[in-house]
Amino acid sequence: MKTAGNILWLVLAGWWLALLYLIAGVIACLLIITIPFGLQAFKLANFALWPFGRVAVPSRDADAGTSLVGNIIWIILPGGELAIAHVVAGVVLCLTLIGIPLGLASFKMVPLALLPFGKEIVREDRAY
């Protein structure tokens, strides 16, 4: 069922959400000092392509202070826009009966789009 959900997600919303993350990542990497933000965007692009069967969990290795500063800068730069994109995708997907589970998945990705630092994405069976 996860594979079917992921394929449907990819066709209806995943490809363009991942594209937005990729654009944000490339721009961040071009500015050199913001390369950590670009790497984070690439990680989220991968998650936006194939989200079912994976979850975001707090990272064991994350430093709370660094994550806080990173999240504040992230919200100011691409985070707000990416979160709005997830909300728009969620609303559009919820307009159809078959898209409701996908829309709910998009809404669940909003907090991660806003505050990605200090989180890691793992398979559901490896979530701790």
LUMVEX-84374 format. One record per residue: residue in three letters; x, y, z of N, C-alpha, C, O in turn. Coordinates in Angstrom, 3 decimals. Layout:
N
+-------+----------+----------+----------+----------+----------+----------+----------+----------+----------+----------+----------+----------+
! torti !       nx !       ny !       nz !      cax !      cay !      caz !       cx !       cy !       cz !       ox !       oy !       oz !
+-------+----------+----------+----------+----------+----------+----------+----------+----------+----------+----------+----------+----------+
!   ALA !        X !        Y !        Z !        X !        Y !        Z !        X !        Y !        Z !        X !        Y !        Z !
...
+-------+----------+----------+----------+----------+----------+----------+----------+----------+----------+----------+----------+----------+
This chain:
128
+-------+----------+----------+----------+----------+----------+----------+----------+----------+----------+----------+----------+----------+
! torti !       nx !       ny !       nz !      cax !      cay !      caz !       cx !       cy !       cz !       ox !       oy !       oz !
+-------+----------+----------+----------+----------+----------+----------+----------+----------+----------+----------+----------+----------+
!   MET !    0.816 !   -1.187 !    0.000 !    0.000 !    0.000 !    0.000 !    0.864 !    1.258 !    0.000 !    0.495 !    2.270 !   -0.596 !
!   LYS !    2.031 !    1.192 !    0.679 !    2.924 !    2.347 !    0.706 !    3.414 !    2.694 !   -0.690 !    3.512 !    3.867 !   -1.050 !
!   THR !    3.720 !    1.673 !   -1.465 !    4.222 !    1.920 !   -2.814 !    3.155 !    2.587 !   -3.673 !    3.454 !    3.517 !   -4.421 !
!   ALA !    1.925 !    2.124 !   -3.572 !    0.845 !    2.740 !   -4.341 !    0.633 !    4.190 !   -3.903 !    0.431 !    5.069 !   -4.740 !
!   GLY !    0.677 !    4.437 !   -2.604 !    0.550 !    5.801 !   -2.102 !    1.676 !    6.689 !   -2.579 !    1.453 !    7.844 !   -2.943 !
!   ASN !    2.898 !    6.151 !   -2.579 !    4.046 !    6.927 !   -3.042 !    3.964 !    7.244 !   -4.532 !    4.304 !    8.350 !   -4.952 !
!   ILE !    3.517 !    6.287 !   -5.325 !    3.401 !    6.526 !   -6.773 !    2.330 !    7.584 !   -7.038 !    2.539 !    8.497 !   -7.837 !
!   LEU !    1.193 !    7.460 !   -6.373 !    0.130 !    8.457 !   -6.529 !    0.597 !    9.833 !   -6.055 !    0.324 !   10.848 !   -6.696 !
!   TRP !    1.305 !    9.850 !   -4.924 !    1.867 !   11.099 !   -4.397 !    2.838 !   11.722 !   -5.396 !    2.781 !   12.924 !   -5.655 !
!   LEU !    3.721 !   10.912 !   -5.949 !    4.725 !   11.399 !   -6.891 !    4.067 !   12.052 !   -8.095 !    4.505 !   13.112 !   -8.543 !
!   VAL !    3.027 !   11.435 !   -8.618 !    2.355 !   11.956 !   -9.806 !    1.577 !   13.230 !   -9.495 !    1.599 !   14.176 !  -10.282 !
!   LEU !    0.894 !   13.263 !   -8.363 !   -0.007 !   14.384 !   -8.074 !    0.665 !   15.576 !   -7.393 !    0.298 !   16.719 !   -7.664 !
!   ALA !    1.632 !   15.336 !   -6.524 !    2.205 !   16.464 !   -5.783 !    3.702 !   16.353 !   -5.543 !    4.386 !   17.371 !   -5.441 !
!   GLY !    4.210 !   15.158 !   -5.452 !    5.599 !   14.970 !   -5.037 !    6.629 !   15.570 !   -5.957 !    7.623 !   16.133 !   -5.497 !
!   TRP !    6.408 !   15.458 !   -7.256 !    7.437 !   15.929 !   -8.187 !    7.610 !   17.434 !   -8.111 !    8.743 !   17.913 !   -8.148 !
!   TRP !    6.524 !   18.206 !   -8.006 !    6.687 !   19.660 !   -7.999 !    7.113 !   20.170 !   -6.625 !    7.803 !   21.186 !   -6.538 !
!   LEU !    6.716 !   19.482 !   -5.543 !    7.222 !   19.872 !   -4.225 !    8.718 !   19.590 !   -4.135 !    9.478 !   20.408 !   -3.616 !
!   ALA !    9.136 !   18.443 !   -4.634 !   10.564 !   18.120 !   -4.641 !   11.339 !   19.107 !   -5.507 !   12.460 !   19.486 !   -5.169 !
!   LEU !   10.748 !   19.520 !   -6.614 !   11.391 !   20.516 !   -7.478 !   11.602 !   21.829 !   -6.739 !   12.644 !   22.465 !   -6.898 !
!   LEU !   10.631 !   22.243 !   -5.936 !   10.792 !   23.466 !   -5.142 !   11.945 !   23.333 !   -4.157 !   12.736 !   24.261 !   -3.992 !
!   TYR !   12.039 !   22.178 !   -3.504 !   13.155 !   21.940 !   -2.582 !   14.489 !   21.934 !   -3.324 !   15.481 !   22.473 !   -2.832 !
!   LEU !   14.511 !   21.321 !   -4.515 !   15.748 !   21.289 !   -5.308 !   16.181 !   22.693 !   -5.719 !   17.368 !   23.014 !   -5.660 !
!   ILE !   15.246 !   23.520 !   -6.126 !   15.578 !   24.908 !   -6.495 !   16.136 !   25.645 !   -5.291 !   17.142 !   26.346 !   -5.403 !
!   ALA !   15.489 !   25.492 !   -4.131 !   15.988 !   26.136 !   -2.909 !   17.380 !   25.621 !   -2.565 !   18.239 !   26.395 !   -2.143 !
!   GLY !   17.609 !   24.335 !   -2.739 !   18.916 !   23.746 !   -2.432 !   20.015 !   24.238 !   -3.350 !   21.123 !   24.527 !   -2.898 !
!   VAL !   19.719 !   24.336 !   -4.629 !   20.722 !   24.826 !   -5.583 !   21.070 !   26.280 !   -5.294 !   22.243 !   26.651 !   -5.306 !
!   ILE !   20.068 !   27.100 !   -5.037 !   20.337 !   28.510 !   -4.718 !   21.174 !   28.616 !   -3.449 !   22.122 !   29.400 !   -3.392 !
!   ALA !   20.828 !   27.835 !   -2.437 !   21.586 !   27.874 !   -1.190 !   23.028 !   27.415 !   -1.397 !   23.943 !   27.992 !   -0.810 !
!   CYS !   23.244 !   26.404 !   -2.206 !   24.610 !   25.919 !   -2.442 !   25.437 !   26.899 !   -3.268 !   26.659 !   26.941 !   -3.131 !
!   LEU !   24.790 !   27.681 !   -4.118 !   25.519 !   28.680 !   -4.897 !   26.077 !   29.787 !   -4.003 !   27.091 !   30.401 !   -4.335 !
!   LEU !   25.431 !   30.036 !   -2.892 !   25.845 !   31.114 !   -2.000 !   26.913 !   30.680 !   -0.985 !   27.207 !   31.433 !   -0.057 !
!   ILE !   27.470 !   29.542 !   -1.132 !   28.540 !   28.911 !   -0.366 !   28.309 !   28.910 !    1.149 !   28.323 !   27.843 !    1.763 !
!   ILE !   28.100 !   30.064 !    1.760 !   27.926 !   30.099 !    3.212 !   26.649 !   29.382 !    3.648 !   26.528 !   28.978 !    4.805 !
!   THR !   25.712 !   29.225 !    2.742 !   24.445 !   28.576 !    3.073 !   24.380 !   27.126 !    2.569 !   23.293 !   26.570 !    2.409 !
!   ILE !   25.523 !   26.531 !    2.327 !   25.550 !   25.132 !    1.868 !   24.822 !   24.189 !    2.828 !   24.127 !   23.292 !    2.352 !
!   PRO !   24.941 !   24.337 !    4.166 !   24.162 !   23.442 !    5.042 !   22.656 !   23.515 !    4.790 !   21.952 !   22.517 !    4.948 !
!   PHE !   22.162 !   24.688 !    4.401 !   20.748 !   24.827 !    4.084 !   20.426 !   24.127 !    2.770 !   19.351 !   23.548 !    2.619 !
!   GLY !   21.343 !   24.180 !    1.833 !   21.155 !   23.470 !    0.569 !   21.108 !   21.972 !    0.773 !   20.276 !   21.287 !    0.177 !
!   LEU !   21.996 !   21.454 !    1.612 !   21.999 !   20.018 !    1.892 !   20.695 !   19.596 !    2.574 !   20.152 !   18.528 !    2.290 !
!   GLN !   20.206 !   20.443 !    3.472 !   18.932 !   20.162 !    4.131 !   17.794 !   20.152 !    3.110 !   16.903 !   19.304 !    3.176 !
!   ALA !   17.825 !   21.086 !    2.175 !   16.794 !   21.140 !    1.139 !   16.831 !   19.890 !    0.263 !   15.779 !   19.376 !   -0.117 !
!   PHE !   18.018 !   19.397 !   -0.060 !   18.124 !   18.180 !   -0.863 !   17.560 !   16.971 !   -0.106 !   16.907 !   16.110 !   -0.695 !
!   LYS !   17.820 !   16.919 !    1.201 !   17.284 !   15.833 !    2.017 !   15.751 !   15.879 !    2.022 !   15.090 !   14.846 !    1.921 !
!   LEU !   15.203 !   17.077 !    2.140 !   13.751 !   17.221 !    2.145 !   13.153 !   16.968 !    0.764 !   12.015 !   16.509 !    0.661 !
!   ALA !   13.899 !   17.257 !   -0.293 !   13.425 !   16.956 !   -1.648 !   13.255 !   15.450 !   -1.816 !   12.275 !   14.991 !   -2.402 !
!   ASN !   14.197 !   14.696 !   -1.306 !   14.105 !   13.243 !   -1.364 !   12.880 !   12.754 !   -0.593 !   12.166 !   11.865 !   -1.057 !
!   PHE !   12.641 !   13.327 !    0.568 !   11.481 !   12.946 !    1.379 !   10.182 !   13.354 !    0.686 !    9.195 !   12.619 !    0.740 !
!   ALA !   10.176 !   14.518 !    0.037 !    8.969 !   14.989 !   -0.650 !    8.632 !   14.132 !   -1.861 !    7.473 !   14.077 !   -2.273 !
!   LEU !    9.618 !   13.467 !   -2.433 !    9.353 !   12.585 !   -3.578 !    8.671 !   11.290 !   -3.166 !    7.793 !   10.802 !   -3.878 !
!   TRP !    9.062 !   10.723 !   -2.023 !    8.637 !    9.385 !   -1.648 !    8.406 !    9.341 !   -0.135 !    9.197 !    8.718 !    0.573 !
!   PRO !    7.346 !    9.984 !    0.391 !    7.209 !   10.141 !    1.839 !    6.600 !    8.964 !    2.596 !    6.892 !    8.775 !    3.777 !
!   PHE !    5.764 !    8.174 !    1.937 !    5.076 !    7.117 !    2.670 !    6.044 !    6.015 !    3.056 !    6.843 !    5.556 !    2.240 !
!   GLY !    5.963 !    5.596 !    4.308 !    6.868 !    4.571 !    4.821 !    8.083 !    5.164 !    5.499 !    8.937 !    4.429 !    5.995 !
!   ARG !    8.174 !    6.488 !    5.527 !    9.286 !    7.159 !    6.207 !    8.719 !    8.234 !    7.130 !    7.642 !    8.777 !    6.884 !
!   VAL !    9.458 !    8.530 !    8.188 !    9.033 !    9.548 !    9.151 !   10.229 !   10.404 !    9.539 !   11.380 !    9.991 !    9.398 !
!   ALA !    9.940 !   11.592 !   10.024 !   10.972 !   12.477 !   10.547 !   10.997 !   12.319 !   12.068 !    9.966 !   12.430 !   12.732 !
!   VAL !   12.171 !   12.063 !   12.598 !   12.342 !   11.893 !   14.043 !   13.446 !   12.833 !   14.521 !   14.289 !   13.253 !   13.729 !
!   PRO !   13.445 !   13.162 !   15.805 !   14.546 !   13.984 !   16.317 !   15.880 !   13.277 !   16.133 !   15.994 !   12.074 !   16.367 !
!   SER !   16.868 !   14.020 !   15.719 !   18.195 !   13.460 !   15.482 !   18.936 !   13.310 !   16.805 !   18.907 !   14.206 !   17.648 !
!   ARG !   19.590 !   12.186 !   16.976 !   20.371 !   11.956 !   18.192 !   21.623 !   12.825 !   18.218 !   22.112 !   13.188 !   19.288 !
!   ASP !   22.137 !   13.155 !   17.043 !   23.403 !   13.879 !   16.947 !   23.238 !   15.395 !   16.883 !   24.234 !   16.118 !   16.871 !
!   ALA !   22.009 !   15.887 !   16.841 !   21.788 !   17.317 !   16.630 !   22.087 !   18.112 !   17.906 !   21.740 !   17.702 !   19.014 !
!   ASP !   22.733 !   19.244 !   17.715 !   22.970 !   20.186 !   18.797 !   21.773 !   21.134 !   18.851 !   21.390 !   21.709 !   17.832 !
!   ALA !   21.182 !   21.300 !   20.034 !   19.957 !   22.091 !   20.160 !   20.173 !   23.546 !   19.759 !   19.318 !   24.131 !   19.094 !
!   GLY !   21.281 !   24.132 !   20.144 !   21.542 !   25.535 !   19.812 !   21.735 !   25.752 !   18.323 !   21.184 !   26.688 !   17.744 !
!   THR !   22.518 !   24.885 !   17.710 !   22.758 !   24.990 !   16.275 !   21.464 !   24.757 !   15.495 !   21.190 !   25.450 !   14.515 !
!   SER !   20.675 !   23.782 !   15.935 !   19.405 !   23.509 !   15.261 !   18.458 !   24.695 !   15.381 !   17.751 !   25.019 !   14.427 !
!   LEU !   18.435 !   25.341 !   16.530 !   17.565 !   26.500 !   16.729 !   17.943 !   27.633 !   15.783 !   17.082 !   28.212 !   15.120 !
!   VAL !   19.235 !   27.944 !   15.725 !   19.700 !   29.010 !   14.834 !   19.432 !   28.641 !   13.376 !   18.966 !   29.472 !   12.596 !
!   GLY !   19.728 !   27.396 !   13.012 !   19.472 !   26.940 !   11.644 !   17.997 !   27.032 !   11.279 !   17.656 !   27.451 !   10.173 !
!   ASN !   17.118 !   26.642 !   12.205 !   15.678 !   26.702 !   11.930 !   15.182 !   28.131 !   11.800 !   14.308 !   28.408 !   10.979 !
!   ILE !   15.728 !   29.046 !   12.601 !   15.318 !   30.447 !   12.492 !   15.698 !   31.003 !   11.127 !   14.888 !   31.655 !   10.467 !
!   ILE !   16.923 !   30.743 !   10.709 !   17.373 !   31.226 !    9.389 !   16.578 !   30.531 !    8.283 !   16.204 !   31.163 !    7.296 !
!   TRP !   16.321 !   29.235 !    8.447 !   15.559 !   28.472 !    7.449 !   14.162 !   29.055 !    7.252 !   13.700 !   29.188 !    6.119 !
!   ILE !   13.481 !   29.406 !    8.359 !   12.130 !   29.971 !    8.246 !   12.168 !   31.269 !    7.447 !   11.285 !   31.523 !    6.627 !
!   ILE !   13.184 !   32.085 !    7.682 !   13.293 !   33.373 !    6.999 !   13.582 !   33.179 !    5.510 !   13.019 !   33.883 !    4.672 !
!   LEU !   14.447 !   32.236 !    5.182 !   14.845 !   32.046 !    3.780 !   13.822 !   31.208 !    3.009 !   12.872 !   31.783 !    2.477 !
!   PRO !   13.963 !   29.871 !    2.919 !   12.997 !   29.141 !    2.084 !   11.866 !   28.469 !    2.851 !   10.894 !   28.030 !    2.235 !
!   GLY !   11.961 !   28.375 !    4.173 !   11.014 !   27.565 !    4.939 !    9.569 !   27.991 !    4.848 !    8.682 !   27.156 !    4.669 !
!   GLY !    9.324 !   29.275 !    4.968 !    7.946 !   29.763 !    4.915 !    7.286 !   29.468 !    3.585 !    6.141 !   29.020 !    3.532 !
!   GLU !    8.008 !   29.720 !    2.521 !    7.458 !   29.478 !    1.189 !    7.203 !   27.994 !    0.945 !    6.195 !   27.619 !    0.347 !
!   LEU !    8.130 !   27.150 !    1.416 !    7.950 !   25.709 !    1.216 !    6.782 !   25.181 !    2.051 !    6.047 !   24.299 !    1.606 !
!   ALA !    6.614 !   25.716 !    3.247 !    5.481 !   25.308 !    4.071 !    4.164 !   25.721 !    3.419 !    3.195 !   24.962 !    3.433 !
!   ILE !    4.132 !   26.928 !    2.848 !    2.933 !   27.384 !    2.138 !    2.643 !   26.468 !    0.945 !    1.484 !   26.168 !    0.660 !
!   ALA !    3.684 !   26.029 !    0.256 !    3.501 !   25.111 !   -0.875 !    2.862 !   23.804 !   -0.404 !    2.002 !   23.255 !   -1.092 !
!   HIS !    3.274 !   23.303 !    0.762 !    2.662 !   22.076 !    1.296 !    1.202 !   22.303 !    1.673 !    0.362 !   21.429 !    1.455 !
!   VAL !    0.896 !   23.466 !    2.235 !   -0.491 !   23.768 !    2.588 !   -1.346 !   23.843 !    1.325 !   -2.440 !   23.279 !    1.279 !
!   VAL !   -0.851 !   24.534 !    0.305 !   -1.594 !   24.640 !   -0.963 !   -1.804 !   23.258 !   -1.568 !   -2.906 !   22.925 !   -2.004 !
!   ALA !   -0.743 !   22.456 !   -1.592 !   -0.873 !   21.095 !   -2.136 !   -1.882 !   20.296 !   -1.327 !   -2.687 !   19.561 !   -1.898 !
!   GLY !   -1.852 !   20.429 !    0.000 !   -2.786 !   19.706 !    0.851 !   -4.224 !   20.097 !    0.589 !   -5.104 !   19.238 !    0.524 !
!   VAL !   -4.468 !   21.386 !    0.438 !   -5.832 !   21.856 !    0.165 !   -6.314 !   21.343 !   -1.185 !   -7.432 !   20.841 !   -1.299 !
!   VAL !   -5.476 !   21.467 !   -2.205 !   -5.861 !   21.015 !   -3.549 !   -6.106 !   19.504 !   -3.560 !   -7.068 !   19.038 !   -4.171 !
!   LEU !   -5.250 !   18.745 !   -2.895 !   -5.420 !   17.294 !   -2.875 !   -6.678 !   16.887 !   -2.107 !   -7.337 !   15.914 !   -2.473 !
!   CYS !   -7.015 !   17.623 !   -1.048 !   -8.203 !   17.280 !   -0.262 !   -9.508 !   17.597 !   -0.985 !  -10.577 !   17.208 !   -0.515 !
!   LEU !   -9.445 !   18.283 !   -2.100 !  -10.657 !   18.582 !   -2.867 !  -11.224 !   17.350 !   -3.550 !  -12.392 !   17.343 !   -3.939 !
!   THR !  -10.421 !   16.316 !   -3.702 !  -10.903 !   15.086 !   -4.322 !  -10.926 !   13.974 !   -3.282 !  -10.160 !   14.011 !   -2.319 !
!   LEU !  -11.774 !   13.014 !   -3.463 !  -11.902 !   11.919 !   -2.509 !  -10.630 !   11.084 !   -2.436 !  -10.175 !   10.735 !   -1.347 !
!   ILE !  -10.064 !   10.768 !   -3.580 !   -8.860 !    9.941 !   -3.593 !   -7.634 !   10.709 !   -3.073 !   -6.662 !   10.101 !   -2.624 !
!   GLY !   -7.686 !   12.031 !   -3.136 !   -6.544 !   12.833 !   -2.715 !   -6.510 !   13.175 !   -1.239 !   -5.529 !   13.754 !   -0.770 !
!   ILE !   -7.554 !   12.836 !   -0.488 !   -7.601 !   13.205 !    0.934 !   -6.423 !   12.622 !    1.724 !   -5.802 !   13.370 !    2.480 !
!   PRO !   -6.078 !   11.340 !    1.598 !   -4.919 !   10.840 !    2.345 !   -3.618 !   11.541 !    1.928 !   -2.729 !   11.759 !    2.751 !
!   LEU !   -3.521 !   11.887 !    0.651 !   -2.329 !   12.585 !    0.178 !   -2.298 !   14.016 !    0.714 !   -1.235 !   14.526 !    1.068 !
!   GLY !   -3.448 !   14.653 !    0.772 !   -3.526 !   15.995 !    1.330 !   -3.143 !   16.012 !    2.795 !   -2.445 !   16.919 !    3.248 !
!   LEU !   -3.599 !   15.007 !    3.541 !   -3.228 !   14.913 !    4.953 !   -1.733 !   14.686 !    5.111 !   -1.116 !   15.215 !    6.036 !
!   ALA !   -1.152 !   13.903 !    4.213 !    0.307 !   13.692 !    4.242 !    1.034 !   15.000 !    3.959 !    2.076 !   15.270 !    4.556 !
!   SER !    0.504 !   15.803 !    3.066 !    1.120 !   17.095 !    2.774 !    1.055 !   18.010 !    3.995 !    2.017 !   18.716 !    4.298 !
!   PHE !   -0.082 !   17.996 !    4.695 !   -0.206 !   18.809 !    5.909 !    0.772 !   18.343 !    6.994 !    1.290 !   19.158 !    7.758 !
!   LYS !    1.021 !   17.033 !    7.058 !    1.957 !   16.513 !    8.055 !    3.396 !   16.939 !    7.763 !    4.236 !   16.937 !    8.663 !
!   MET !    3.683 !   17.302 !    6.517 !    5.035 !   17.718 !    6.156 !    5.289 !   19.206 !    6.417 !    6.426 !   19.665 !    6.308 !
!   VAL !    4.249 !   19.957 !    6.757 !    4.410 !   21.398 !    7.004 !    5.377 !   21.674 !    8.151 !    6.268 !   22.507 !    7.985 !
!   PRO !    5.247 !   21.015 !    9.315 !    6.213 !   21.308 !   10.389 !    7.658 !   21.008 !    9.995 !    8.574 !   21.723 !   10.402 !
!   LEU !    7.865 !   19.965 !    9.213 !    9.211 !   19.636 !    8.754 !    9.715 !   20.664 !    7.754 !   10.905 !   20.978 !    7.738 !
!   ALA !    8.832 !   21.188 !    6.926 !    9.225 !   22.228 !    5.980 !    9.610 !   23.507 !    6.716 !   10.449 !   24.267 !    6.233 !
!   LEU !    9.011 !   23.754 !    7.873 !    9.326 !   24.951 !    8.646 !   10.554 !   24.778 !    9.538 !   11.373 !   25.691 !    9.648 !
!   LEU !   10.688 !   23.616 !   10.173 !   11.753 !   23.389 !   11.156 !   12.493 !   22.079 !   10.871 !   12.311 !   21.107 !   11.604 !
!   PRO !   13.318 !   22.030 !    9.831 !   13.950 !   20.758 !    9.467 !   15.227 !   20.424 !   10.256 !   15.606 !   19.257 !   10.349 !
!   PHE !   15.879 !   21.429 !   10.814 !   17.135 !   21.148 !   11.501 !   16.863 !   20.457 !   12.829 !   15.924 !   20.810 !   13.543 !
!   GLY !   17.691 !   19.471 !   13.153 !   17.494 !   18.669 !   14.354 !   16.619 !   17.460 !   14.115 !   16.256 !   16.754 !   15.056 !
!   LYS !   16.276 !   17.217 !   12.857 !   15.450 !   16.064 !   12.495 !   16.214 !   15.206 !   11.482 !   17.062 !   15.692 !   10.734 !
!   GLU !   15.886 !   13.938 !   11.489 !   16.387 !   13.039 !   10.453 !   15.225 !   12.207 !    9.944 !   14.257 !   11.965 !   10.666 !
!   ILE !   15.325 !   11.778 !    8.717 !   14.251 !   11.005 !    8.087 !   14.679 !    9.549 !    8.043 !   15.736 !    9.204 !    7.515 !
!   VAL !   13.829 !    8.705 !    8.613 !   14.136 !    7.270 !    8.693 !   12.913 !    6.479 !    8.233 !   11.806 !    7.010 !    8.155 !
!   ARG !   13.134 !    5.212 !    7.933 !   12.007 !    4.338 !    7.602 !   11.162 !    4.142 !    8.848 !   11.674 !    4.178 !    9.967 !
!   GLU !    9.870 !    3.934 !    8.650 !    8.955 !    3.786 !    9.784 !    9.358 !    2.642 !   10.709 !    9.203 !    2.748 !   11.926 !
!   ASP !    9.869 !    1.560 !   10.151 !   10.233 !    0.421 !   10.986 !   11.514 !    0.674 !   11.785 !   11.838 !   -0.102 !   12.684 !
!   ARG !   12.242 !    1.744 !   11.473 !   13.464 !    2.077 !   12.215 !   13.282 !    3.306 !   13.096 !   14.243 !    3.776 !   13.706 !
!   ALA !   12.058 !    3.834 !   13.169 !   11.806 !    5.006 !   14.027 !   11.949 !    4.572 !   15.473 !   11.492 !    3.501 !   15.873 !
!   TYR !   12.582 !    5.414 !   16.231 !   12.820 !    5.086 !   17.646 !   12.085 !    6.025 !   18.544 !   12.167 !    5.902 !   19.766 !
+-------+----------+----------+----------+----------+----------+----------+----------+----------+----------+----------+----------+----------+
